[in-house]
Amino acid sequence: MQALQLDAIHQPATVRDVPTPTPGPGEILVRLHAAALNHRDVWIQKGQYGGIKLPCTLGADGAGEVAAHGPGVPADAPALGARVLIYPGLRWGHNPKAQAKDFVVLGMPDPGTFADYIALPAEYIRPLPAHLSFEQGAALPLGGLTAYRAAFSRAQVQAGERVLVTGVGGGVALLAAQFCAARGAEVWVTSSSDDKLARAQALGVKGGIKYTDDNWVKTLVQQAGGPFDVIIDSAAGPAFNALLDAAAPGGRIVFYGGTLGAIPDLPPAKIFWKQLSVLGSTMGSPQDFENMLALVTEKQLVPVVDEVFPLAEGEAALRRMDAGAQFGKIVLKMG
């Protein structure tokens, strides 16, 4: 089979022939039809991710069909030929509040989804929602899981609440906006691009503003009719303090990333006087994944696919991800 592999940091990823895995006891072999990129793949390539072990097959998100069962697969596992999605982590553990110490995301060090086949324990294989194509399905797992946990398991977004999602355009932020709108929240967004703000409104978003504008917080709060009950963020860094001003008294700020780095000079009075809750979130449990798929199925939600590349052009797809120009998920197609 073919796989997109990374041999060393700061080097292009290369498609090569590797052995097709054989499913072991309790495992399912999935023939992958599509896989989506995440920023994690680029960070590994740049050496900006902890515990890097190379060479590896990149990729955490995948959709395909069941090709084979290993011995001892449970009777209720997806049947041969079934359309399936992959839960994008391994060994979450038994605590729903946080992942276990040995939890890892697929795609390094364990072989990932940028390949024709992958073998995984049956517990990580789930039915693909019937209304989604393989490409749309592949755009869902890691981003959807991260968005769902941040919005609902951690921030407890409720219908009727005013929600701000920052940095719309990336896969997680877009899915968070879609999920919250589907649950009846009033969703507002930020971006550095007028085009991305306009496209987000087609997904049920009420409105938005460029975070590069002067006094954007004051302007957006006026447009929204008040401050925000929940703010969902992935940047942190110096811009985080502006979110404290955008939050309503008693509000919740949840962040699932830190692309702008550490938060300097965090003023404690703004947090305790406004009775704010500041929450961290990452990935999600298998139960979060089940709940996310149920929401997607109930509301017939469709992830936004930015562009589809053949596996042979995986390095070009990584460069598009690195440039940050995408709106939605970048997807690789196999075969």
C-alpha positions in Angstrom: 0.0 0.0 0.0 1.0 3.6 -0.3 1.5 5.9 2.7 2.6 9.6 3.2 5.5 9.4 5.6 7.8 11.9 7.3 11.4 10.8 7.9 12.8 13.9 9.5 11.7 17.3 10.7 12.0 20.2 8.3 11.8 17.7 5.4 9.0 17.2 2.8 6.7 14.3 3.5 7.1 11.5 0.9 4.6 8.9 -0.5 6.1 5.4 -0.6 5.1 1.8 -0.7 4.9 0.2 2.7 3.5 -3.2 3.9 -0.3 -3.4 4.3 -1.0 -4.0 7.9 -2.6 -7.3 9.0 -5.4 -6.9 11.7 -4.5 -8.5 15.0 -6.8 -10.0 17.6 -9.7 -7.7 18.1 -8.6 -5.3 15.3 -10.3 -4.1 12.1 -8.5 -3.4 8.9 -10.0 -0.2 7.3 -9.5 0.6 3.6 -9.2 4.4 3.8 -10.8 6.5 1.1 -10.1 9.9 2.6 -8.1 11.5 5.3 -8.0 15.1 6.6 -5.1 17.2 7.7 -4.8 18.9 11.0 -2.3 21.6 12.2 -0.7 18.9 14.3 0.7 17.3 11.1 2.5 20.5 10.2 3.7 21.1 13.7 5.3 17.6 13.7 6.9 18.4 10.3 8.4 21.6 11.8 9.5 19.9 15.0 7.0 21.9 17.1 5.3 19.0 18.8 6.3 17.0 21.9 7.7 13.5 21.8 8.4 13.3 18.1 9.4 9.9 16.9 10.3 9.5 13.2 9.8 8.1 10.7 6.0 8.0 10.9 2.9 7.9 8.8 1.1 11.1 9.5 -2.7 11.7 9.8 -5.3 11.3 12.6 -8.5 11.7 10.6 -9.8 9.0 8.3 -12.9 7.6 6.6 -13.3 4.4 4.6 -14.7 0.9 4.6 -14.1 -2.2 6.6 -11.7 -4.5 4.7 -11.1 -7.3 7.1 -11.7 -8.5 10.7 -8.9 -9.8 12.9 -9.6 -12.8 15.2 -12.0 -12.1 18.1 -13.6 -8.9 16.8 -16.8 -8.3 18.8 -20.0 -9.4 17.1 -21.4 -5.9 17.1 -18.4 -4.4 15.3 -19.0 -2.8 11.8 -19.4 -5.5 9.2 -17.2 -6.1 6.2 -17.8 -3.4 3.6 -19.4 -1.0 6.2 -18.6 2.7 5.8 -16.8 3.9 8.9 -15.0 6.7 10.7 -12.0 6.4 13.0 -11.8 7.8 16.5 -8.6 9.8 16.2 -6.8 8.8 19.5 -5.7 5.7 21.4 -6.0 4.9 25.1 -8.1 7.8 26.4 -8.7 5.8 29.6 -11.6 5.5 32.0 -11.8 9.1 33.4 -14.2 11.2 31.3 -12.7 14.4 32.9 -9.3 14.0 31.3 -7.2 11.7 29.2 -4.8 9.1 30.6 -1.1 9.6 30.6 -0.5 7.2 27.8 -3.2 8.7 25.5 -1.9 9.5 22.1 -3.3 11.0 18.9 -3.0 8.8 15.7 -0.3 9.7 13.2 2.8 9.7 15.4 4.2 7.6 16.9 1.5 5.1 15.9 0.9 4.8 12.1 -1.7 7.3 11.0 -4.4 7.7 8.3 -2.4 9.1 5.4 -2.3 5.7 3.9 -4.4 3.2 1.9 -5.1 1.0 5.0 -5.0 1.2 8.8 -5.5 -1.5 11.4 -7.0 -0.5 14.7 -8.8 -2.1 17.7 -12.6 -2.4 16.9 -13.4 0.0 19.7 -12.0 2.9 17.7 -14.1 2.3 14.6 -17.5 3.9 14.3 -20.2 4.0 11.5 -19.9 6.9 9.1 -23.1 9.1 9.3 -25.1 8.0 6.2 -25.5 11.6 4.8 -21.7 12.2 4.6 -19.3 11.3 1.8 -15.9 9.8 2.6 -14.3 13.3 2.1 -16.8 15.0 4.4 -16.6 12.2 7.0 -12.8 12.4 7.0 -13.1 16.2 7.8 -15.0 15.4 11.0 -13.1 13.2 13.6 -10.4 15.2 15.3 -11.8 18.7 14.6 -15.4 17.6 15.5 -14.3 15.9 18.6 -12.2 18.8 19.8 -15.0 21.3 19.0 -17.7 19.2 20.7 -15.8 18.7 23.9 -14.8 22.3 24.2 -18.3 23.6 23.5 -20.5 21.1 25.4 -18.5 18.8 27.7 -16.4 21.7 29.0 -18.2 25.1 28.4 -21.7 23.6 28.6 -23.1 25.8 25.8 -26.9 26.1 26.1 -29.6 27.1 23.6 -30.2 30.8 23.6 -26.7 31.7 24.8 -24.5 34.2 23.0 -21.3 32.4 21.8 -18.1 33.8 20.3 -15.9 31.5 18.3 -12.5 33.1 17.4 -10.4 32.4 14.3 -13.2 31.0 12.1 -11.9 29.3 9.0 -9.9 26.6 10.6 -11.6 23.2 10.9 -12.2 23.1 14.7 -13.5 26.7 14.9 -15.9 26.2 12.0 -17.3 23.0 13.5 -17.6 24.6 16.9 -19.7 27.4 15.2 -21.8 24.9 13.3 -22.4 22.7 16.4 -23.3 25.7 18.7 -25.7 27.1 16.1 -27.3 23.7 15.6 -27.9 23.5 19.4 -29.8 26.9 19.3 -27.0 29.2 20.4 -26.5 32.7 18.9 -23.0 32.4 17.3 -20.6 35.2 16.4 -17.1 34.8 15.0 -13.8 36.6 14.4 -11.4 36.2 11.6 -8.7 38.3 9.8 -10.6 37.8 6.5 -13.8 39.5 5.3 -14.3 36.6 3.0 -14.2 34.0 5.8 -16.6 36.1 7.9 -19.1 36.2 5.0 -18.8 32.5 4.3 -19.3 31.6 8.0 -22.6 33.4 8.0 -23.9 30.8 5.5 -23.4 28.2 8.2 -25.8 29.7 10.6 -23.5 32.3 12.2 -25.2 35.5 13.2 -22.3 37.8 12.3 -18.6 38.6 13.0 -15.7 41.0 12.9 -12.1 41.1 12.0 -9.9 40.9 15.0 -7.4 43.1 13.3 -9.8 46.0 13.5 -9.2 48.7 16.2 -11.6 48.3 19.2 -13.0 45.1 17.8 -14.3 43.9 21.1 -16.3 47.0 21.8 -17.7 47.1 18.2 -18.6 43.4 18.3 -20.3 43.5 21.7 -22.4 46.4 20.4 -23.3 44.5 17.2 -24.2 41.4 19.2 -26.4 43.3 21.7 -24.2 42.4 24.7 -21.1 40.4 25.8 -20.7 36.7 25.4 -21.8 33.9 27.6 -19.3 31.5 26.1 -16.1 32.2 24.2 -14.3 29.4 22.3 -10.7 30.1 21.4 -7.6 28.4 20.0 -5.0 31.2 20.0 -4.4 32.3 23.6 -1.3 34.5 23.6 -1.5 38.3 24.1 -4.9 38.5 22.4 -6.4 36.4 25.2 -6.9 39.5 27.4 -9.3 41.0 24.9 -11.6 38.0 25.5 -11.9 38.8 29.1 -13.4 42.1 28.0 -15.8 40.4 25.6 -17.0 37.9 28.2 -20.3 38.5 30.1 -20.3 38.4 33.9 -20.4 34.8 34.9 -19.2 33.8 31.4 -17.0 30.8 30.4 -13.9 31.0 28.2 -12.7 27.7 26.9 -9.5 27.3 24.8 -8.3 24.2 23.0 -5.0 25.5 21.6 -2.3 28.1 22.0 -1.1 29.1 18.5 -0.1 32.6 19.8 1.8 31.2 22.8 1.6 32.0 26.5 -0.8 34.5 28.0 1.2 37.4 29.4 0.1 39.6 32.2 -3.2 38.0 32.8 -5.1 40.5 35.1 -6.7 38.4 37.9 -9.2 41.1 38.8 -10.9 40.8 35.4 -11.5 37.1 36.0 -12.6 37.1 39.7 -14.6 40.4 39.6 -16.6 39.2 36.5 -16.9 35.7 38.0 -15.4 34.1 34.9 -14.6 30.5 34.3 -11.5 29.8 32.2 -11.4 26.3 30.9 -8.9 24.1 29.1 -9.9 21.4 26.6 -8.2 19.1 24.2 -9.4 16.2 22.0 -12.2 14.3 23.6 -13.3 11.0 25.1 -14.9 8.1 23.2 -18.2 9.2 24.7 -17.7 12.7 23.4 -17.1 11.2 20.0 -20.3 9.2 20.2 -22.2 12.3 21.3 -20.7 14.4 18.5 -21.7 11.9 15.9 -25.2 11.8 17.3 -25.5 15.6 16.9 -24.1 15.5 13.4 -26.6 12.8 12.4 -29.6 14.4 14.2 -29.0 17.8 12.6 -27.6 16.5 9.3 -24.5 18.7 9.7 -21.9 18.7 7.0 -18.3 19.6 7.7 -16.8 22.2 5.4 -14.2 20.7 3.0 -11.7 23.3 1.7 -9.8 21.4 -0.9 -9.2 17.7 -1.8 -5.7 16.6 -2.8 -4.7 13.1 -4.1 -2.4 11.3 -1.6 0.5 11.7 -4.1 0.2 15.5 -3.5 0.2 15.2 0.3 3.2 17.6 0.7 1.3 20.3 -1.3 -1.6 19.8 1.0 0.6 20.3 4.0 1.9 23.5 2.6 -1.6 24.8 2.1 -2.3 24.0 5.7 0.9 25.8 6.8 -0.1 28.9 4.8 -3.4 29.2 6.8 -5.4 30.1 3.7 -8.0 27.3 4.1 -11.7 27.7 4.9 -12.6 24.3 6.4 -10.7 21.0 6.2 -8.0 20.0 3.7 -8.6 16.4 2.7 -6.4 13.7 1.0 -8.1 11.2 -1.2 -6.8 7.7 -1.7 -6.9 5.4 -4.7 
